[in-house]
Amino acid sequence: MFQSIVISPDQAVGGRLVSALQATESVATPKILNSYPTSVELSRVMRSYGAEIVFLSFESLESALEIVRMFDSDTNQAQIVGFHSALNTQILYESMRAGVREFLVDPFDEQALFQSLSHVKSLLDRRPVDYADSSHIFAFLPSKAGVGTSTIAANTGSALARMPDMRVLLADFDLSSGMLRFMLKLNNEFSVYDAVKHAHNMDDMLWPQLVTKQGGMDVLHAGPLNPNLRIDAKQIRSLVTFMRRQYGALCFDLSGNLEKYSMELMQESKRILMVCTPEIPSLHMAREKIAFLKRMDLDSRVSVVLTRMEKKVMFSKQQVEDLVGVSVIRTFPNDYPAVTRSLATGALLPETSEFGKAFQGFANELVALKAPVKLQPYERKFLDFAATPPSLALRGRN
């Protein structure tokens, strides 16, 4: 079914057209504009609804031609079908000169409507509408609770938002113990639950009410604890499709429990960032989860982010890579005072601080990243290293 919008200052004529389109069962018309939009408004509505066809009223010839010119400057333009309350040869002539090849007249004849839609379908088959959906989708997955995943996700999202022309969404999908609402002192009563509930009819009017501006990005928090909340995979796919049209980058803060909806989000992600500390329990769980993701054919997307790195640690970056079998993409130092100040104020880490600069560098690397490097896991069992960590350092390397 084609997605469309209808632009019609004459609400009666527009209503009759919508009824005729609905009768075809081949065109969805979720949005009707009762006035001619500005270029900014039109772009927002088109992206929000993924419109492939625009039914444009020529009630005002001048305004309609201006809308057509807006599409002429858009390389990913949808198909335009003009319409009017009566047959007017002058309007028909001017619309054709402007490049509008399909035109409907009220009352909307079923045969003429099907014929126009058939022509439009052939054009869309040859040149599908492309809204350049974001491919910068990052899932932040904790190896275990308490490793600082929300801190990493939030500050990485903020750093991404500082990049030119980069609109960022940070969404907390840790529905069992989401921390972003607390960390950022968010007061918005709406949450992921509301976004999921309205996923199939999400639009540009509802979405701004669900998110909160923070640190240059939009934030969608997890809401209050709700153990009974269930999310359907279809709802996730619809929601992510909408998100991808709105943002240049998406950051998903996951619970680490590997729920079905989390797996769906990871399937949509370009990179899965396993956040862990260089401690035995955290590394053990990272290894276990990476093994599970391998069975789900997702291991090729996984990289490790090591947090709370001290000068003296039991396992080095190289040893962690040997243990878990995937590359360590980034390490962050242990800076409890900076994180504590951030939590106390509800602010993100200052971009001018050393910690903040590290996140900016990480964000730049994420956008430029190619496919992760898959490593061959070291053969010995994980817990063997707990007793004799120096053995790794002594092992010969090629």
BARO-967911 format. One record per residue (C-alpha): x, y, z. Coordinates in steps of 0.2 Angstrom, whole numbers, plus 5000, padded with zeros to 4 digits. Example, Ala and Ser with C-alpha at 12.3 -4.5 7.8 and 13.67 -1.06 7.14 Angstrom:
! residues 2
506249785039 506849955036 
END
This chain:
! residues 398
500050005000 500750174995 500950305008 500250475004 499750655010 498350765004 498550955002 496851035000 496351205007 494551155001 494151025015 492550965006 493450914990 494950845000 493750735010 492950664994 494650624987 495150535003 493650435003 493950384985 495750334988 495250235003 494050134992 495450084981 496349994996 497950034988 498350204996 498550265014 498150445018 498650465036 498950655034 497850795027 498550975026 497151095025 498351235019 499851255008 501351215019 503051305019 504551205012 505151165030 503351105035 503150995019 504850915022 504450875040 502750795035 503450695021 504850615031 503650585046 502450485035 503650415022 502550495009 502750424991 501250514983 500650694986 498950734981 499050924978 497551034976 497651164962 496351274970 497651414971 498651394955 500051504962 500251404978 500151234970 501451284958 502651344972 502451174980 502851084963 504451194963 504951134980 504950954974 505951004958 507351044970 507250884980 508150734972 507150604982 505450684977 503850584978 502550584964 501350724963 499550704958 498550864955 496750884958 495351014957 493551034960 493151054942 493951034925 494851194921 495951184905 497051334910 497451254927 497751084918 498851164905 499951254919 500051104930 500750994915 501951134910 502651124928 502850934926 501250864934 500750714924 499250654933 497750754937 496050714945 494450804944 492950804957 491950694957 493350574957 492950434944 493450264950 494150214933 495150374931 495850354949 496450174946 497250234929 498250374938 498750264952 499350134939 500450264931 501150324947 501550144953 502550114937 503550274941 503850224959 504350054954 505750124943 506250264955 505750224973 505650364985 507250374996 507250475012 509050425016 508550335032 509950345045 511150195045 512050265061 511150155073 512050105089 511449985102 512349995119 512249835128 512949805146 513949645150 513149655167 512149785177 513149935184 514549945171 514050125166 513150085150 511950235152 513350355155 514250295139 512650295129 512150475134 513750555132 514150475116 512450535109 512750705115 514450705106 513650645090 512350785092 513850915091 514350855074 513750965059 511950925053 511750775065 510150755073 510150625087 508950525097 509450435113 508150305118 508150215134 507450035131 508049965148 506249945154 506749855170 507849985177 508150125165 509250265172 509150405159 507650485167 508550495183 510250545176 509650685166 508250745178 506850725164 505150775169 504250725153 502750605158 502850515141 504050375138 504550225127 502950145132 501950285124 503050285109 502750095107 500950105110 500750225095 502050155084 500950115070 500150285069 501650395075 501650565067 502550735068 501250805080 501350665093 503250635093 503850805099 502750775115 503650615119 505450665118 506450795128 507850905122 509450875132 511250895127 510850945109 509850785106 508150715109 507950595123 506550465125 506650395143 506050215149 504650285161 504250205178 504650025182 503349915173 503749725174 502149685165 502549795149 502649685133 503349755117 502949665100 504249655087 503049735074 502949885085 504849905087 505049895068 503750025065 504450135078 506250115072 505650155054 504950315060 506450355070 507650325056 506750455045 506850585058 508650575064 510450555058 510950445072 510050335085 510750275101 509850135110 510250105129 509749925132 509549825148 510649685144 509349555147 509249505129 507349525128 506449495111 506249675108 508049705112 508549575099 507449665087 508349835090 510049755088 509449675072 509149855066 510849925073 512349955063 513449925078 513149835095 514349905108 514549785122 515049895137 516049805151 517349835164 519049745165 518449635179 518149455179 516249455182 515949585168 517149505156 516349335159 514649395155 515249495140 515949325133 514349235137 513249365128 514449375113 514249195111 512349205112 512449345099 513449235088 512149105088 510949245082 512149295068 512449465076 514249445082 514849525066 514149695073 514849675091 516249785097 516849805116 516949975125 517949955140 517550075155 518350115171 520150075165 521450105178 523350115176 523549945183 522249815178 522149625178 521749625160 522449735146 521449785131 522349655120 521949515133 520149565134 520049555115 520849375116 519549335130 517949385121 518449365103 517949535097 518849705095 518949835109 518449985100 518650105114 519350125132 518750255145 519650295161 518950275178 518350455183 517150435197 517150615202 516750675185 515250555183 514650595201 514650775197 513650745181 512350635191 512150765204 511750905192 510850805179 512050865166 513150775153 515050775155 515750945149 516350935131 517951035135 518450915149 519650765145 518250645147 517150745136 518450755122 518650575123 516750555119 516950675105 518350565097 517350405100 515850485091 516850535076 517550355075 515850285076 515150375061 516750335051 516750155056 516850005044 516349825048 517049765065 518549655065 518149475071 519449395081 519849215085 519449185104 520849115114 520548925117 520748915136 519248925147 518849095154 518949065172 520748995170 521349165168 520749215185 522049125193 523549155182 523249315172 525149335169 525149185157 524349285144 525649425145 527049285142 526149205128 527049225111 526249335098 526449345079 
END
